[in-house]
């Protein structure tokens, strides 16, 4: 994947021939991510989905064994309700809970094929490696060459 500025990534993501349904805005600092979301919201009138807040209310009444399945079904339905425009997904942390045993990136990329998603991703992207969180965090994950458009908002190469 090439390295994109936010403007280049948006142009590519919104192009009719784009093969990717997810745009990932990656930065380790929450303040950097918040600024990017505000910038996007000022330019585009895309809906914002607080995944953690809404999903936690849904999962509260589900048995533990059903939670992964319910999560996937809920996210697909919720993105579809808010679309067809891209949906800005914030507060993704619940998707990474070890108890759910999900691959959040794969799930979001699958959903993005029918409902485009902008993922506000507290992690980093460097040399084709996408990380979520930091190594000492329980939700830490790594992906090599993700099948998404990724913008490193803090400019690492």
C-alpha positions in Angstrom: 0.0 0.0 0.0 1.3 3.5 -0.8 1.6 6.1 1.9 -1.3 8.6 1.7 -1.9 12.0 3.1 -5.5 12.4 4.5 -6.5 14.4 1.4 -5.1 11.7 -1.0 -6.6 8.9 1.0 -10.1 10.6 0.9 -9.8 11.1 -2.9 -8.8 7.4 -3.4 -11.5 6.1 -0.9 -14.3 8.1 -2.5 -13.4 7.2 -6.1 -15.9 4.9 -7.8 -13.2 2.4 -8.7 -11.8 2.1 -5.2 -11.4 -1.6 -4.2 -11.3 -0.9 -0.4 -14.3 -0.4 1.8 -12.3 0.9 4.8 -10.3 4.0 5.3 -8.3 3.7 8.5 -7.1 6.9 10.3 -4.3 5.7 12.5 -2.5 7.6 15.3 -1.4 6.6 18.7 -2.6 9.9 20.3 -6.3 10.3 20.9 -6.1 14.0 20.4 -4.7 13.6 16.9 -7.6 11.2 16.1 -10.2 13.7 17.5 -8.8 16.5 15.4 -9.1 14.3 12.2 -12.7 13.4 13.0 -13.6 17.0 13.5 -11.9 17.9 10.2 -13.8 15.2 8.4 -17.1 16.2 10.0 -16.5 19.8 8.9 -16.0 18.7 5.3 -18.4 15.8 5.0 -21.8 15.2 6.5 -21.1 11.6 7.3 -22.7 9.9 10.3 -20.5 9.1 13.3 -21.0 5.7 15.1 -19.6 5.3 18.6 -19.1 1.5 18.4 -18.2 1.0 22.0 -21.0 3.0 23.5 -23.8 1.5 21.3 -22.4 -2.1 21.1 -21.9 -2.3 24.9 -25.6 -1.6 25.4 -26.5 -4.4 22.9 -24.1 -7.0 24.4 -25.1 -6.3 28.0 -28.0 -8.7 27.7 -26.3 -11.4 25.5 -24.8 -14.6 26.8 -21.0 -14.6 26.5 -21.0 -17.3 23.8 -23.3 -15.3 21.5 -21.4 -12.0 21.8 -19.1 -12.4 18.8 -21.9 -13.4 16.5 -24.1 -10.6 17.8 -21.3 -8.1 17.4 -20.8 -8.9 13.7 -24.5 -8.9 13.0 -25.0 -5.6 14.9 -22.1 -3.8 13.2 -23.2 -4.9 9.7 -26.8 -3.8 10.4 -25.9 -0.5 12.1 -23.5 0.5 9.3 -26.2 -0.3 6.7 -28.7 1.8 8.6 -26.4 4.8 8.7 -25.2 4.5 5.0 -24.9 4.5 2.1 -22.4 7.3 2.8 -19.2 6.4 4.7 -19.8 5.9 8.4 -17.1 7.3 10.8 -16.6 4.6 13.4 -15.1 5.8 16.7 -14.5 4.1 20.1 -13.6 0.8 18.5 -12.0 -0.7 21.6 -14.8 -3.1 22.4 -14.2 -4.9 19.1 -10.7 -5.8 20.4 -11.9 -7.3 23.7 -10.1 -10.7 23.9 -13.4 -12.3 25.2 -15.0 -11.6 21.8 -12.2 -13.4 19.9 -12.8 -11.3 16.8 -10.6 -10.0 14.0 -11.9 -6.5 14.0 -10.0 -5.4 10.9 -11.3 -8.4 8.9 -14.9 -7.8 10.2 -14.8 -4.1 9.2 -13.3 -4.8 5.8 -16.1 -7.3 5.1 -18.7 -4.8 6.2 -17.0 -2.1 4.2 -17.7 -3.9 1.0 -21.3 -2.9 1.3 -21.2 0.0 3.8 -18.0 2.0 3.6 -16.4 2.7 6.9 -13.9 5.2 8.2 -12.2 3.7 11.2 -10.7 6.0 13.8 -7.8 3.7 14.9 -5.7 4.3 18.0 -2.5 2.7 16.8 0.1 3.2 14.2 0.9 2.3 10.6 4.5 2.0 9.7 6.2 0.2 6.8 3.1 -1.7 5.9 2.4 -2.8 9.5 -0.8 -1.7 11.2 -1.0 -1.9 14.9 -3.8 -1.4 17.4 -2.9 0.0 20.8 0.6 -0.5 22.2 2.4 -3.7 23.0 1.7 -3.7 26.7 -2.1 -3.3 26.2 -4.4 -6.3 26.4 -6.0 -5.4 23.1 -2.7 -5.0 21.2 -2.9 -6.5 17.6 -0.7 -6.4 14.5 -1.6 -6.8 10.8 0.8 -6.9 7.9 -0.3 -5.1 4.7 -4.0 -4.6 5.6 -6.5 -4.6 2.8 -7.6 -1.0 3.5 -6.6 2.5 2.8 -4.5 3.6 5.8 -3.4 7.1 6.8 -0.8 7.5 9.4 -1.9 10.8 10.9 1.3 11.3 12.8 3.5 11.0 9.7 5.7 8.0 10.5 7.0 6.3 7.4 
